[in-house]
Amino acid sequence: MSSAANILILATGGTIAGTAGSALKRDYRPGQIGISTFIEQAESLGLDANLTGQEIAAIGSEDITPEIWRSLYRACSNAMVNEGIDGIIITHGTDTAEETALLLDLTLPTTKPVVLVGAMRPADAVGTDGIRNFLNAVRVASDPDAAGRGVLLVMSDRIISARDARKAKTSGVDAFKGFPRDAVGTVTPSSLDWFGEPWAKGRAARYAMPTDFPHVPILYAHAAMDRSAVDCLLTDQTRGLVLAGFGDGNAPEAIFDRLAELAEAGISIVRASRVDEGLVDRIPLDSQHGFVAARGLGPAKARILLQVLLANGISAPEEIQAAFDKR
Ligand code: DAS
């Protein structure tokens, strides 16, 4: 009997399955290459794992939808209870990989490794990073020790946890970084090194996957803004709002006044930062108005966490704050 791990690949598209069309012209299309082609290519490199593929979508991840998230969640949940599967890889576009990773991290148990992987260069581009990232992901997903680290993202030989992962560059194979914690391990097709022990061993799913994602817009702070910038984002369905604020989650006084009115009306307000690095700490205004500090989460991921909390019936500011404080 083979001791090679059985890995399920859930394909969603992105640049890792994309084509450049030409080495010299810009004719990029995401999600063009079927998962079977990818698996064949990986196997021809002598991989020590059994790969099976399932196509969930073939999109650029800018087009990800709640339906695709739910399909991914269902496929992962089924794989978690299937004894014939040891680990799961999700091929994903890099643009929203951090959001999908966090959503699955919040809603799946840590029973088996779940690894997102993408690429910055299309599969037929000169010096593509896709196949290397993919082989690296196979190595991580084959290691039972990966499971106790929640959902992971593998890019450019680094392993970053879902909570920390951020796309920080528009181009370049090293587009991702971890914040507040940097990489939790390094991986190459022939080596795997973890930095420290698993922190989430045997963790049950923390929240249910939302059946409906509540309306939670992101308000991007800019100079000389007035309250109309807030009001144009609101609908009758708005349940929460994430501020992508200046510095440590700051905003003009008129904006905070408007957000205080919304909080009073029962809309959950989370203060994140438009700045790439740094924690957003609690300030007196938070307890005064029931605002929440996003801590280490950037606006896009703060939005995902808030949506999950609201969909799970958690709307008290202290409870929301506790979830943002938790690692
Ligand atoms: N097209 C983008 C996406 O699918 C880019 C990428 O994958 O790198 O997210």
py3Dmol code that shows the C-alpha trace and the ligand (Angstrom):
import py3Dmol

protein = """\
ATOM      1  CA  MET A   1       0.000   0.000   0.000  1.00  0.00           C
ATOM      2  CA  SER A   2       1.283   3.454  -0.886  1.00  0.00           C
ATOM      3  CA  SER A   3       1.990   5.858   1.996  1.00  0.00           C
ATOM      4  CA  ALA A   4       1.645   8.801  -0.367  1.00  0.00           C
ATOM      5  CA  ALA A   5      -0.963  11.319   0.783  1.00  0.00           C
ATOM      6  CA  ASN A   6      -4.271  11.571  -1.053  1.00  0.00           C
ATOM      7  CA  ILE A   7      -4.889  15.204  -1.887  1.00  0.00           C
ATOM      8  CA  LEU A   8      -8.096  16.708  -3.215  1.00  0.00           C
ATOM      9  CA  ILE A   9      -7.557  19.746  -5.446  1.00  0.00           C
ATOM     10  CA  LEU A  10     -10.469  22.179  -5.619  1.00  0.00           C
ATOM     11  CA  ALA A  11      -9.904  24.468  -8.587  1.00  0.00           C
ATOM     12  CA  THR A  12     -11.414  27.949  -8.803  1.00  0.00           C
ATOM     13  CA  GLY A  13      -9.302  29.587 -11.539  1.00  0.00           C
ATOM     14  CA  GLY A  14      -7.067  32.624 -11.110  1.00  0.00           C
ATOM     15  CA  THR A  15      -3.678  33.307 -12.610  1.00  0.00           C
ATOM     16  CA  ILE A  16      -2.360  29.927 -11.503  1.00  0.00           C
ATOM     17  CA  ALA A  17      -4.726  28.496 -14.151  1.00  0.00           C
ATOM     18  CA  GLY A  18      -4.378  31.534 -16.376  1.00  0.00           C
ATOM     19  CA  THR A  19      -2.679  32.128 -19.696  1.00  0.00           C
ATOM     20  CA  ALA A  20      -0.553  35.015 -20.825  1.00  0.00           C
ATOM     21  CA  GLY A  21      -1.095  34.302 -24.518  1.00  0.00           C
ATOM     22  CA  SER A  22       2.188  35.925 -25.449  1.00  0.00           C
ATOM     23  CA  ALA A  23       5.514  36.526 -23.785  1.00  0.00           C
ATOM     24  CA  LEU A  24       5.567  40.099 -24.987  1.00  0.00           C
ATOM     25  CA  LYS A  25       1.986  41.336 -25.166  1.00  0.00           C
ATOM     26  CA  ARG A  26      -0.597  41.750 -22.434  1.00  0.00           C
ATOM     27  CA  ASP A  27      -3.339  39.246 -23.214  1.00  0.00           C
ATOM     28  CA  TYR A  28      -3.880  37.751 -19.773  1.00  0.00           C
ATOM     29  CA  ARG A  29      -6.884  35.511 -19.074  1.00  0.00           C
ATOM     30  CA  PRO A  30      -7.473  33.850 -15.698  1.00  0.00           C
ATOM     31  CA  GLY A  31      -8.881  30.342 -15.196  1.00  0.00           C
ATOM     32  CA  GLN A  32      -8.098  28.918 -18.659  1.00  0.00           C
ATOM     33  CA  ILE A  33      -6.304  25.696 -17.730  1.00  0.00           C
ATOM     34  CA  GLY A  34      -8.323  22.738 -16.426  1.00  0.00           C
ATOM     35  CA  ILE A  35      -7.244  21.109 -13.190  1.00  0.00           C
ATOM     36  CA  SER A  36      -6.468  17.764 -14.937  1.00  0.00           C
ATOM     37  CA  THR A  37      -3.766  19.447 -17.056  1.00  0.00           C
ATOM     38  CA  PHE A  38      -2.296  20.854 -13.898  1.00  0.00           C
ATOM     39  CA  ILE A  39      -2.346  17.531 -12.086  1.00  0.00           C
ATOM     40  CA  GLU A  40      -0.705  15.767 -15.064  1.00  0.00           C
ATOM     41  CA  GLN A  41       2.041  18.366 -15.171  1.00  0.00           C
ATOM     42  CA  ALA A  42       2.658  18.034 -11.432  1.00  0.00           C
ATOM     43  CA  GLU A  43       2.671  14.230 -11.583  1.00  0.00           C
ATOM     44  CA  SER A  44       5.172  14.237 -14.439  1.00  0.00           C
ATOM     45  CA  LEU A  45       7.584  15.885 -12.001  1.00  0.00           C
ATOM     46  CA  GLY A  46       7.517  12.743  -9.838  1.00  0.00           C
ATOM     47  CA  LEU A  47       5.233  13.869  -7.061  1.00  0.00           C
ATOM     48  CA  ASP A  48       4.863  11.618  -4.002  1.00  0.00           C
ATOM     49  CA  ALA A  49       1.106  12.188  -3.609  1.00  0.00           C
ATOM     50  CA  ASN A  50      -2.110  11.018  -5.217  1.00  0.00           C
ATOM     51  CA  LEU A  51      -4.008  13.969  -6.632  1.00  0.00           C
ATOM     52  CA  THR A  52      -7.653  14.140  -7.602  1.00  0.00           C
ATOM     53  CA  GLY A  53      -9.259  17.289  -8.927  1.00  0.00           C
ATOM     54  CA  GLN A  54     -12.650  18.904  -8.750  1.00  0.00           C
ATOM     55  CA  GLU A  55     -13.506  22.066 -10.609  1.00  0.00           C
ATOM     56  CA  ILE A  56     -15.532  24.441  -8.450  1.00  0.00           C
ATOM     57  CA  ALA A  57     -15.185  27.481 -10.741  1.00  0.00           C
ATOM     58  CA  ALA A  58     -12.957  28.913 -13.478  1.00  0.00           C
ATOM     59  CA  ILE A  59     -12.882  32.601 -12.649  1.00  0.00           C
ATOM     60  CA  GLY A  60     -10.572  35.431 -11.803  1.00  0.00           C
ATOM     61  CA  SER A  61     -10.973  35.726  -8.039  1.00  0.00           C
ATOM     62  CA  GLU A  62     -12.218  39.301  -8.404  1.00  0.00           C
ATOM     63  CA  ASP A  63     -15.444  37.531  -9.468  1.00  0.00           C
ATOM     64  CA  ILE A  64     -15.705  35.267  -6.416  1.00  0.00           C
ATOM     65  CA  THR A  65     -19.268  34.978  -5.067  1.00  0.00           C
ATOM     66  CA  PRO A  66     -20.936  33.702  -1.898  1.00  0.00           C
ATOM     67  CA  GLU A  67     -22.193  30.729  -3.982  1.00  0.00           C
ATOM     68  CA  ILE A  68     -18.628  29.762  -4.862  1.00  0.00           C
ATOM     69  CA  TRP A  69     -17.623  30.177  -1.217  1.00  0.00           C
ATOM     70  CA  ARG A  70     -20.452  27.879  -0.189  1.00  0.00           C
ATOM     71  CA  SER A  71     -19.465  25.290  -2.842  1.00  0.00           C
ATOM     72  CA  LEU A  72     -15.884  25.384  -1.568  1.00  0.00           C
ATOM     73  CA  TYR A  73     -17.073  25.028   2.007  1.00  0.00           C
ATOM     74  CA  ARG A  74     -19.280  22.032   1.097  1.00  0.00           C
ATOM     75  CA  ALA A  75     -16.467  20.325  -0.829  1.00  0.00           C
ATOM     76  CA  CYS A  76     -14.014  20.905   2.055  1.00  0.00           C
ATOM     77  CA  SER A  77     -16.534  19.680   4.646  1.00  0.00           C
ATOM     78  CA  ASN A  78     -17.161  16.485   2.648  1.00  0.00           C
ATOM     79  CA  ALA A  79     -13.410  15.924   2.265  1.00  0.00           C
ATOM     80  CA  MET A  80     -12.915  16.410   6.012  1.00  0.00           C
ATOM     81  CA  VAL A  81     -15.079  13.345   6.724  1.00  0.00           C
ATOM     82  CA  ASN A  82     -13.826  11.275   3.764  1.00  0.00           C
ATOM     83  CA  GLU A  83     -11.225   8.807   5.027  1.00  0.00           C
ATOM     84  CA  GLY A  84      -9.742   8.552   1.546  1.00  0.00           C
ATOM     85  CA  ILE A  85      -8.598  12.197   1.589  1.00  0.00           C
ATOM     86  CA  ASP A  86      -5.657  13.439   3.655  1.00  0.00           C
ATOM     87  CA  GLY A  87      -5.455  17.061   2.636  1.00  0.00           C
ATOM     88  CA  ILE A  88      -7.147  19.725   0.521  1.00  0.00           C
ATOM     89  CA  ILE A  89      -5.643  22.272  -1.872  1.00  0.00           C
ATOM     90  CA  ILE A  90      -7.658  25.156  -3.287  1.00  0.00           C
ATOM     91  CA  THR A  91      -6.211  26.812  -6.369  1.00  0.00           C
ATOM     92  CA  HIS A  92      -7.315  30.437  -6.253  1.00  0.00           C
ATOM     93  CA  GLY A  93      -6.681  33.829  -7.786  1.00  0.00           C
ATOM     94  CA  THR A  94      -4.484  35.979  -5.620  1.00  0.00           C
ATOM     95  CA  ASP A  95      -6.710  39.066  -5.545  1.00  0.00           C
ATOM     96  CA  THR A  96      -9.216  37.707  -3.012  1.00  0.00           C
ATOM     97  CA  ALA A  97      -7.309  34.646  -1.749  1.00  0.00           C
ATOM     98  CA  GLU A  98      -6.954  36.209   1.695  1.00  0.00           C
ATOM     99  CA  GLU A  99     -10.711  36.675   2.009  1.00  0.00           C
ATOM    100  CA  THR A 100     -11.554  33.106   0.981  1.00  0.00           C
ATOM    101  CA  ALA A 101      -8.792  31.800   3.260  1.00  0.00           C
ATOM    102  CA  LEU A 102     -10.116  33.685   6.282  1.00  0.00           C
ATOM    103  CA  LEU A 103     -13.729  32.710   5.595  1.00  0.00           C
ATOM    104  CA  LEU A 104     -12.818  29.008   5.446  1.00  0.00           C
ATOM    105  CA  ASP A 105     -10.538  29.342   8.458  1.00  0.00           C
ATOM    106  CA  LEU A 106     -13.462  30.706  10.473  1.00  0.00           C
ATOM    107  CA  THR A 107     -15.946  28.072   9.338  1.00  0.00           C
ATOM    108  CA  LEU A 108     -14.001  24.796   8.974  1.00  0.00           C
ATOM    109  CA  PRO A 109     -12.593  22.572  11.724  1.00  0.00           C
ATOM    110  CA  THR A 110      -8.824  21.974  11.738  1.00  0.00           C
ATOM    111  CA  THR A 111      -9.254  18.263  10.983  1.00  0.00           C
ATOM    112  CA  LYS A 112      -7.168  18.105   7.793  1.00  0.00           C
ATOM    113  CA  PRO A 113      -4.759  20.480   6.038  1.00  0.00           C
ATOM    114  CA  VAL A 114      -6.484  23.096   3.873  1.00  0.00           C
ATOM    115  CA  VAL A 115      -4.081  25.058   1.674  1.00  0.00           C
ATOM    116  CA  LEU A 116      -4.843  27.878  -0.745  1.00  0.00           C
ATOM    117  CA  VAL A 117      -2.368  28.422  -3.543  1.00  0.00           C
ATOM    118  CA  GLY A 118      -2.152  30.903  -6.381  1.00  0.00           C
ATOM    119  CA  ALA A 119       0.363  32.388  -8.739  1.00  0.00           C
ATOM    120  CA  MET A 120       1.347  35.842  -9.848  1.00  0.00           C
ATOM    121  CA  ARG A 121       2.448  34.735 -13.317  1.00  0.00           C
ATOM    122  CA  PRO A 122       0.192  32.870 -15.753  1.00  0.00           C
ATOM    123  CA  ALA A 123       0.921  29.203 -16.446  1.00  0.00           C
ATOM    124  CA  ASP A 124       2.486  29.917 -19.870  1.00  0.00           C
ATOM    125  CA  ALA A 125       4.409  33.035 -18.802  1.00  0.00           C
ATOM    126  CA  VAL A 126       8.193  33.187 -18.827  1.00  0.00           C
ATOM    127  CA  GLY A 127       9.335  32.134 -15.337  1.00  0.00           C
ATOM    128  CA  THR A 128       5.866  31.113 -14.123  1.00  0.00           C
ATOM    129  CA  ASP A 129       5.576  30.597 -10.375  1.00  0.00           C
ATOM    130  CA  GLY A 130       2.413  28.458 -10.619  1.00  0.00           C
ATOM    131  CA  ILE A 131       3.821  24.956 -10.798  1.00  0.00           C
ATOM    132  CA  ARG A 132       6.374  25.604  -8.054  1.00  0.00           C
ATOM    133  CA  ASN A 133       3.735  27.085  -5.769  1.00  0.00           C
ATOM    134  CA  PHE A 134       1.502  24.125  -6.568  1.00  0.00           C
ATOM    135  CA  LEU A 135       4.184  21.538  -5.738  1.00  0.00           C
ATOM    136  CA  ASN A 136       4.879  23.441  -2.533  1.00  0.00           C
ATOM    137  CA  ALA A 137       1.176  23.349  -1.672  1.00  0.00           C
ATOM    138  CA  VAL A 138       1.123  19.583  -2.225  1.00  0.00           C
ATOM    139  CA  ARG A 139       4.010  19.198   0.203  1.00  0.00           C
ATOM    140  CA  VAL A 140       2.214  21.299   2.848  1.00  0.00           C
ATOM    141  CA  ALA A 141      -1.181  19.615   2.339  1.00  0.00           C
ATOM    142  CA  SER A 142       0.511  16.190   2.641  1.00  0.00           C
ATOM    143  CA  ASP A 143       1.851  17.007   6.105  1.00  0.00           C
ATOM    144  CA  PRO A 144      -0.662  16.085   8.869  1.00  0.00           C
ATOM    145  CA  ASP A 145       1.020  18.746  11.008  1.00  0.00           C
ATOM    146  CA  ALA A 146      -0.405  21.430   8.727  1.00  0.00           C
ATOM    147  CA  ALA A 147      -3.935  20.709   9.969  1.00  0.00           C
ATOM    148  CA  GLY A 148      -3.361  22.259  13.396  1.00  0.00           C
ATOM    149  CA  ARG A 149      -2.517  25.571  11.779  1.00  0.00           C
ATOM    150  CA  GLY A 150      -5.903  26.337  10.275  1.00  0.00           C
ATOM    151  CA  VAL A 151      -6.283  27.360   6.650  1.00  0.00           C
ATOM    152  CA  LEU A 152      -2.937  28.252   5.079  1.00  0.00           C
ATOM    153  CA  LEU A 153      -1.791  30.145   2.014  1.00  0.00           C
ATOM    154  CA  VAL A 154       1.304  29.035   0.113  1.00  0.00           C
ATOM    155  CA  MET A 155       3.072  31.534  -2.158  1.00  0.00           C
ATOM    156  CA  SER A 156       6.712  32.071  -3.122  1.00  0.00           C
ATOM    157  CA  ASP A 157       8.094  29.323  -0.838  1.00  0.00           C
ATOM    158  CA  ARG A 158       6.353  30.766   2.221  1.00  0.00           C
ATOM    159  CA  ILE A 159       3.451  29.492   4.302  1.00  0.00           C
ATOM    160  CA  ILE A 160       1.199  32.192   5.733  1.00  0.00           C
ATOM    161  CA  SER A 161      -1.783  31.658   8.005  1.00  0.00           C
ATOM    162  CA  ALA A 162      -5.234  32.782   6.817  1.00  0.00           C
ATOM    163  CA  ARG A 163      -5.544  35.405   9.531  1.00  0.00           C
ATOM    164  CA  ASP A 164      -2.199  37.007   8.618  1.00  0.00           C
ATOM    165  CA  ALA A 165      -2.160  36.690   4.816  1.00  0.00           C
ATOM    166  CA  ARG A 166      -2.212  39.908   2.812  1.00  0.00           C
ATOM    167  CA  LYS A 167      -1.597  40.635  -0.822  1.00  0.00           C
ATOM    168  CA  ALA A 168       0.784  43.552  -0.547  1.00  0.00           C
ATOM    169  CA  LYS A 169       2.074  44.025  -4.089  1.00  0.00           C
ATOM    170  CA  THR A 170       0.324  44.320  -7.434  1.00  0.00           C
ATOM    171  CA  SER A 171       3.003  42.303  -9.194  1.00  0.00           C
ATOM    172  CA  GLY A 172       6.010  40.148  -8.435  1.00  0.00           C
ATOM    173  CA  VAL A 173       6.052  36.572  -7.177  1.00  0.00           C
ATOM    174  CA  ASP A 174       6.598  37.776  -3.596  1.00  0.00           C
ATOM    175  CA  ALA A 175       3.294  39.642  -3.556  1.00  0.00           C
ATOM    176  CA  PHE A 176       2.097  38.221  -0.222  1.00  0.00           C
ATOM    177  CA  LYS A 177       3.152  38.968   3.287  1.00  0.00           C
ATOM    178  CA  GLY A 178       1.938  37.964   6.713  1.00  0.00           C
ATOM    179  CA  PHE A 179       0.789  40.578   9.199  1.00  0.00           C
ATOM    180  CA  PRO A 180       0.933  40.807  12.198  1.00  0.00           C
ATOM    181  CA  ARG A 181       2.700  37.450  12.082  1.00  0.00           C
ATOM    182  CA  ASP A 182       4.947  36.771   9.126  1.00  0.00           C
ATOM    183  CA  ALA A 183       5.344  33.340   7.505  1.00  0.00           C
ATOM    184  CA  VAL A 184       4.676  30.354   9.778  1.00  0.00           C
ATOM    185  CA  GLY A 185       6.918  28.112   7.694  1.00  0.00           C
ATOM    186  CA  THR A 186       8.911  27.781   4.514  1.00  0.00           C
ATOM    187  CA  VAL A 187       8.459  25.205   1.801  1.00  0.00           C
ATOM    188  CA  THR A 188      10.108  24.169  -1.439  1.00  0.00           C
ATOM    189  CA  PRO A 189       9.246  21.171  -3.625  1.00  0.00           C
ATOM    190  CA  SER A 190      11.856  19.197  -1.648  1.00  0.00           C
ATOM    191  CA  SER A 191      11.660  20.619   1.895  1.00  0.00           C
ATOM    192  CA  LEU A 192       9.222  21.832   4.542  1.00  0.00           C
ATOM    193  CA  ASP A 193      10.101  23.725   7.723  1.00  0.00           C
ATOM    194  CA  TRP A 194       7.578  24.966  10.260  1.00  0.00           C
ATOM    195  CA  PHE A 195       8.396  27.835  12.586  1.00  0.00           C
ATOM    196  CA  GLY A 196       6.930  26.741  15.924  1.00  0.00           C
ATOM    197  CA  GLU A 197       4.192  24.359  16.988  1.00  0.00           C
ATOM    198  CA  PRO A 198       0.644  24.132  15.587  1.00  0.00           C
ATOM    199  CA  TRP A 199      -1.608  26.586  17.437  1.00  0.00           C
ATOM    200  CA  ALA A 200      -5.033  25.277  16.465  1.00  0.00           C
ATOM    201  CA  LYS A 201      -4.782  21.495  16.926  1.00  0.00           C
ATOM    202  CA  GLY A 202      -8.189  19.774  17.115  1.00  0.00           C
ATOM    203  CA  ARG A 203     -10.044  23.064  16.783  1.00  0.00           C
ATOM    204  CA  ALA A 204     -13.750  22.719  15.972  1.00  0.00           C
ATOM    205  CA  ALA A 205     -15.391  24.988  13.408  1.00  0.00           C
ATOM    206  CA  ARG A 206     -15.791  28.335  15.131  1.00  0.00           C
ATOM    207  CA  TYR A 207     -18.762  29.648  13.164  1.00  0.00           C
ATOM    208  CA  ALA A 208     -21.364  28.340  10.728  1.00  0.00           C
ATOM    209  CA  MET A 209     -20.828  29.219   7.054  1.00  0.00           C
ATOM    210  CA  PRO A 210     -23.351  31.993   6.358  1.00  0.00           C
ATOM    211  CA  THR A 211     -26.311  31.037   4.199  1.00  0.00           C
ATOM    212  CA  ASP A 212     -26.736  34.758   3.563  1.00  0.00           C
ATOM    213  CA  PHE A 213     -23.887  37.262   3.726  1.00  0.00           C
ATOM    214  CA  PRO A 214     -25.190  40.441   5.378  1.00  0.00           C
ATOM    215  CA  HIS A 215     -24.656  43.741   3.568  1.00  0.00           C
ATOM    216  CA  VAL A 216     -21.457  45.233   5.004  1.00  0.00           C
ATOM    217  CA  PRO A 217     -19.894  48.006   2.881  1.00  0.00           C
ATOM    218  CA  ILE A 218     -16.353  49.318   3.301  1.00  0.00           C
ATOM    219  CA  LEU A 219     -15.924  53.068   3.713  1.00  0.00           C
ATOM    220  CA  TYR A 220     -12.528  54.190   2.403  1.00  0.00           C
ATOM    221  CA  ALA A 221     -11.270  57.294   4.217  1.00  0.00           C
ATOM    222  CA  HIS A 222      -9.870  60.159   2.164  1.00  0.00           C
ATOM    223  CA  ALA A 223      -9.041  63.791   2.693  1.00  0.00           C
ATOM    224  CA  ALA A 224     -11.919  66.270   2.662  1.00  0.00           C
ATOM    225  CA  MET A 225     -14.732  63.736   2.981  1.00  0.00           C
ATOM    226  CA  ASP A 226     -18.191  64.451   4.327  1.00  0.00           C
ATOM    227  CA  ARG A 227     -21.069  62.294   5.516  1.00  0.00           C
ATOM    228  CA  SER A 228     -22.412  61.783   1.995  1.00  0.00           C
ATOM    229  CA  ALA A 229     -19.466  59.379   1.555  1.00  0.00           C
ATOM    230  CA  VAL A 230     -21.091  57.189   4.213  1.00  0.00           C
ATOM    231  CA  ASP A 231     -24.698  57.560   3.140  1.00  0.00           C
ATOM    232  CA  CYS A 232     -24.127  56.526  -0.458  1.00  0.00           C
ATOM    233  CA  LEU A 233     -22.955  53.113   0.814  1.00  0.00           C
ATOM    234  CA  LEU A 234     -26.034  52.315   2.864  1.00  0.00           C
ATOM    235  CA  THR A 235     -29.080  50.274   1.862  1.00  0.00           C
ATOM    236  CA  ASP A 236     -32.105  49.099   3.863  1.00  0.00           C
ATOM    237  CA  GLN A 237     -30.235  45.832   4.298  1.00  0.00           C
ATOM    238  CA  THR A 238     -26.993  47.245   5.729  1.00  0.00           C
ATOM    239  CA  ARG A 239     -26.100  45.426   8.958  1.00  0.00           C
ATOM    240  CA  GLY A 240     -22.543  46.601   9.427  1.00  0.00           C
ATOM    241  CA  LEU A 241     -19.875  48.937   8.036  1.00  0.00           C
ATOM    242  CA  VAL A 242     -16.099  48.666   8.014  1.00  0.00           C
ATOM    243  CA  LEU A 243     -14.111  51.890   8.050  1.00  0.00           C
ATOM    244  CA  ALA A 244     -10.852  51.706   6.099  1.00  0.00           C
ATOM    245  CA  GLY A 245      -9.653  54.633   8.125  1.00  0.00           C
ATOM    246  CA  PHE A 246      -6.572  56.818   8.185  1.00  0.00           C
ATOM    247  CA  GLY A 247      -3.646  55.659  10.316  1.00  0.00           C
ATOM    248  CA  ASP A 248      -4.911  53.628  13.249  1.00  0.00           C
ATOM    249  CA  GLY A 249      -8.562  53.591  12.089  1.00  0.00           C
ATOM    250  CA  ASN A 250      -9.115  57.340  12.197  1.00  0.00           C
ATOM    251  CA  ALA A 251     -11.679  59.470  10.321  1.00  0.00           C
ATOM    252  CA  PRO A 252     -12.867  63.095  10.173  1.00  0.00           C
ATOM    253  CA  GLU A 253     -15.126  64.166  13.045  1.00  0.00           C
ATOM    254  CA  ALA A 254     -18.172  64.462  10.760  1.00  0.00           C
ATOM    255  CA  ILE A 255     -17.686  60.854   9.683  1.00  0.00           C
ATOM    256  CA  PHE A 256     -17.355  59.570  13.234  1.00  0.00           C
ATOM    257  CA  ASP A 257     -20.529  61.512  14.111  1.00  0.00           C
ATOM    258  CA  ARG A 258     -22.394  59.798  11.274  1.00  0.00           C
ATOM    259  CA  LEU A 259     -20.989  56.390  12.232  1.00  0.00           C
ATOM    260  CA  ALA A 260     -22.119  56.994  15.821  1.00  0.00           C
ATOM    261  CA  GLU A 261     -25.673  57.588  14.542  1.00  0.00           C
ATOM    262  CA  LEU A 262     -25.517  54.332  12.583  1.00  0.00           C
ATOM    263  CA  ALA A 263     -24.180  52.419  15.600  1.00  0.00           C
ATOM    264  CA  GLU A 264     -27.033  53.876  17.640  1.00  0.00           C
ATOM    265  CA  ALA A 265     -29.425  52.553  14.978  1.00  0.00           C
ATOM    266  CA  GLY A 266     -27.967  49.038  15.369  1.00  0.00           C
ATOM    267  CA  ILE A 267     -25.436  48.947  12.514  1.00  0.00           C
ATOM    268  CA  SER A 268     -22.158  47.357  13.627  1.00  0.00           C
ATOM    269  CA  ILE A 269     -19.178  49.640  12.989  1.00  0.00           C
ATOM    270  CA  VAL A 270     -15.640  48.251  12.748  1.00  0.00           C
ATOM    271  CA  ARG A 271     -12.640  50.597  12.502  1.00  0.00           C
ATOM    272  CA  ALA A 272      -9.861  49.161  10.319  1.00  0.00           C
ATOM    273  CA  SER A 273      -7.045  51.032   8.575  1.00  0.00           C
ATOM    274  CA  ARG A 274      -6.266  51.880   4.971  1.00  0.00           C
ATOM    275  CA  VAL A 275      -2.595  51.632   5.994  1.00  0.00           C
ATOM    276  CA  ASP A 276      -1.065  48.273   5.203  1.00  0.00           C
ATOM    277  CA  GLU A 277       0.666  47.567   8.496  1.00  0.00           C
ATOM    278  CA  GLY A 278      -0.020  48.228  12.141  1.00  0.00           C
ATOM    279  CA  LEU A 279      -2.651  47.286  14.707  1.00  0.00           C
ATOM    280  CA  VAL A 280      -5.822  49.299  15.144  1.00  0.00           C
ATOM    281  CA  ASP A 281      -6.250  49.666  18.890  1.00  0.00           C
ATOM    282  CA  ARG A 282      -9.292  50.442  20.976  1.00  0.00           C
ATOM    283  CA  ILE A 283      -9.852  54.143  21.657  1.00  0.00           C
ATOM    284  CA  PRO A 284     -12.322  55.898  24.020  1.00  0.00           C
ATOM    285  CA  LEU A 285     -14.628  56.620  21.054  1.00  0.00           C
ATOM    286  CA  ASP A 286     -15.202  52.859  20.725  1.00  0.00           C
ATOM    287  CA  SER A 287     -16.734  52.380  24.157  1.00  0.00           C
ATOM    288  CA  GLN A 288     -18.588  55.676  23.812  1.00  0.00           C
ATOM    289  CA  HIS A 289     -20.338  54.675  20.570  1.00  0.00           C
ATOM    290  CA  GLY A 290     -20.047  50.883  20.435  1.00  0.00           C
ATOM    291  CA  PHE A 291     -17.423  50.851  17.677  1.00  0.00           C
ATOM    292  CA  VAL A 292     -15.057  47.899  17.300  1.00  0.00           C
ATOM    293  CA  ALA A 293     -11.294  48.036  16.575  1.00  0.00           C
ATOM    294  CA  ALA A 294     -10.226  45.669  13.765  1.00  0.00           C
ATOM    295  CA  ARG A 295      -6.828  45.024  15.437  1.00  0.00           C
ATOM    296  CA  GLY A 296      -4.621  43.183  12.909  1.00  0.00           C
ATOM    297  CA  LEU A 297      -7.221  42.646  10.175  1.00  0.00           C
ATOM    298  CA  GLY A 298      -7.246  44.856   7.097  1.00  0.00           C
ATOM    299  CA  PRO A 299     -10.593  46.194   5.824  1.00  0.00           C
ATOM    300  CA  ALA A 300     -11.417  43.372   3.384  1.00  0.00           C
ATOM    301  CA  LYS A 301     -10.834  40.664   5.974  1.00  0.00           C
ATOM    302  CA  ALA A 302     -12.479  42.700   8.735  1.00  0.00           C
ATOM    303  CA  ARG A 303     -15.551  42.740   6.502  1.00  0.00           C
ATOM    304  CA  ILE A 304     -15.496  38.932   6.170  1.00  0.00           C
ATOM    305  CA  LEU A 305     -15.203  38.439   9.925  1.00  0.00           C
ATOM    306  CA  LEU A 306     -17.998  40.926  10.615  1.00  0.00           C
ATOM    307  CA  GLN A 307     -20.271  39.250   8.046  1.00  0.00           C
ATOM    308  CA  VAL A 308     -19.626  35.831   9.592  1.00  0.00           C
ATOM    309  CA  LEU A 309     -20.307  37.140  13.099  1.00  0.00           C
ATOM    310  CA  LEU A 310     -23.525  38.904  12.109  1.00  0.00           C
ATOM    311  CA  ALA A 311     -24.735  35.858  10.171  1.00  0.00           C
ATOM    312  CA  ASN A 312     -24.088  33.799  13.309  1.00  0.00           C
ATOM    313  CA  GLY A 313     -26.248  36.129  15.422  1.00  0.00           C
ATOM    314  CA  ILE A 314     -23.311  37.916  17.093  1.00  0.00           C
ATOM    315  CA  SER A 315     -23.977  41.662  17.084  1.00  0.00           C
ATOM    316  CA  ALA A 316     -23.106  42.990  20.560  1.00  0.00           C
ATOM    317  CA  PRO A 317     -20.017  45.263  20.190  1.00  0.00           C
ATOM    318  CA  GLU A 318     -18.163  43.509  23.067  1.00  0.00           C
ATOM    319  CA  GLU A 319     -18.673  40.099  21.457  1.00  0.00           C
ATOM    320  CA  ILE A 320     -17.599  41.406  18.054  1.00  0.00           C
ATOM    321  CA  GLN A 321     -14.544  43.013  19.654  1.00  0.00           C
ATOM    322  CA  ALA A 322     -13.666  39.712  21.364  1.00  0.00           C
ATOM    323  CA  ALA A 323     -13.686  37.957  17.972  1.00  0.00           C
ATOM    324  CA  PHE A 324     -11.397  40.629  16.475  1.00  0.00           C
ATOM    325  CA  ASP A 325      -9.063  40.378  19.477  1.00  0.00           C
ATOM    326  CA  LYS A 326      -8.789  36.587  19.169  1.00  0.00           C
ATOM    327  CA  ARG A 327      -6.067  35.117  17.007  1.00  0.00           C
TER     328      ARG A 327
END
"""
ligand_1 = """\
9
DAS
N -6.835 37.599 -11.859
C -6.459 37.709 -10.503
C -7.218 36.753 -9.615
O -7.758 35.795 -10.100
C -5.010 37.730 -10.257
C -4.293 36.507 -9.765
O -4.741 35.389 -9.674
O -3.097 36.688 -9.436
O -7.257 36.992 -8.464
"""
view = py3Dmol.view(width=600, height=400)
view.addModel(protein, "pdb")
view.setStyle({"model": 0}, {"cartoon": {"style": "trace"}})
view.addModel(ligand_1, "xyz")
view.setStyle({"model": 1}, {"stick": {}})
view.zoomTo()
view.show()
